[in-house]
Amino acid sequence: MSAQDGGICRVKLAAGRLTATQARVIAESAARFGNSILELTNRSNLQIRGVRLDAARELAGALVTAGLGPRVPGADDVRNVLLSPAAGRDPSAYLDTRALGDRLLDLLQDEPSFHGLSAKFAILLDGGEVLSVLEHPHDIWLSACPDGKRFNVGLAGIPGADCLGSVADADVPMWVDRVLRTFLAFATPDQSRIRDVMASAARTAFLREVTTAPLTDATAIAGERSLSDAPGVYRQRQAGLCMVVAQSCLGRLEANQLAALATLAERYGRGWIHLTPWQGVVLPDVEQGLADEALAAVADVGMLVDPAAPLTRLVACSGNAGCAKAQADTKADAVRLADALADVEAPPKVHLSGCARSCASARVQPFTLLAQPGGRYHLYQRIEAQAGLGLRQASDIDIESAAAWLRMHHRESFND
């Protein structure tokens, strides 16, 4: 697809995982065929930006040769199964979801009728990990139960909301297959997502078809789960090993940064890089005695490792430098906002969106700056009882005014 700064090549990754070798191929391809800019997405994938149109075929060939393409032609768009970047390694998880995630990816790719699903159609497979983001709405969500044998499940939402029941782990592929086939049977041409069918007159009949066996009653889960997306060092369930977690600067990497991360993944880990749905990276399998050294090395290549740094709390789209629809240079404005909030304790989470599509954030952040003509912004605060971006707190303001408002009010809660 094309953008303001050239073509965009979307690279979908199985469970967000990259080998160091694959990372180097992507980095070399971004420098050779694009503008050396890589963007991390909120689905643990990445994009190569600034691709020359005459290089598209050669770029695709390089990526496929590196094992970064679909297993069957025509299946690339549907490879949307999101796992925690700590799947199989988080000691807090109820079970290891990696093998099941691979089975769901195979299901989506091997059935030709599923290739017609929207490129945005997505499945969340949550194993109970601490390193997780559960606020991204998915067409199908499956959240592991504490017994490690079942998943609570739901549609068109997030784990815990409108749970339909539970399914044994062995029956998950069969149930997902049924949901997908039922959705395709019920959906009209203008209904590309499950939420569209759920909002239509067909909702009751659709749910009747997908809530029979093997689905049973939902499993009650007591208390709230601890979640984190903060940079730092996290212990693994494998003895003596840990994960080094870092944040990209506003979701963007230079090609040389990814190449450097590949080297660090081999030096300190076992050659793996995991991307996160909050636009960060995880280097797993690092010996605990080398964790601090590895974290410092990751910082040296330009990654953010201080959870208190305002830039780790900001999300910004490509802005008008990369998108014709954007009304402002959101990434440059985000850097200015971070500088203005540098001395704020516990800085707020803010999404700077160049237009109303809000591409960079899959969920509404506590605060949103929505760009307006002329590069100014409306400022919104999320409110649970209000749809959309929330309550508009200020209109047509510049970044300095937004920073002043956030410094004064960001600790106030307007949620019910």
Number of C-alpha atoms within 10 A of each C-alpha: 10 15 16 17 18 17 21 21 20 18 18 22 23 21 26 22 21 21 18 22 16 20 23 21 21 27 25 18 22 24 20 15 20 26 19 21 19 26 22 25 24 22 24 27 24 23 19 27 26 23 26 17 14 9 14 15 9 11 22 16 12 16 16 12 12 16 13 20 20 19 14 12 11 13 22 20 19 22 25 24 24 26 26 29 27 28 24 19 22 24 18 17 23 20 23 20 21 18 11 15 22 14 13 22 23 17 17 24 22 15 12 13 12 19 18 13 18 13 15 15 18 21 24 26 26 27 27 25 26 19 21 21 19 20 13 18 18 27 20 23 28 26 22 27 24 17 10 15 13 22 26 26 28 24 22 21 20 22 24 15 12 12 19 18 17 25 25 17 18 11 14 21 17 13 20 20 17 15 21 18 14 15 22 20 10 15 18 11 7 8 17 18 20 24 17 16 22 19 11 12 9 13 15 12 11 20 17 9 13 20 18 11 11 14 19 14 12 17 18 10 11 7 6 6 11 11 13 11 19 20 22 18 21 23 21 21 14 12 10 12 19 24 26 26 27 28 29 20 21 26 23 23 22 19 24 17 21 22 21 20 24 24 17 22 25 17 12 20 23 15 20 21 25 23 28 30 24 25 26 28 27 25 29 26 23 25 18 19 11 13 22 15 12 23 23 14 16 24 15 13 16 16 24 26 22 15 17 17 20 25 25 29 20 24 23 27 26 26 23 19 16 17 19 14 14 24 22 26 22 28 24 14 19 24 17 16 23 20 14 18 20 15 13 15 11 15 22 20 16 27 26 29 28 31 22 13 11 18 15 21 19 16 16 20 22 18 24 26 30 26 25 19 12 10 19 21 25 17 27 23 24 20 18 13 11 12 10 11 22 21 18 14 12 15 15 18 16 17 19 13 15 21 18 13 14 21 17 10 11 17 11 9 11 12 12 7
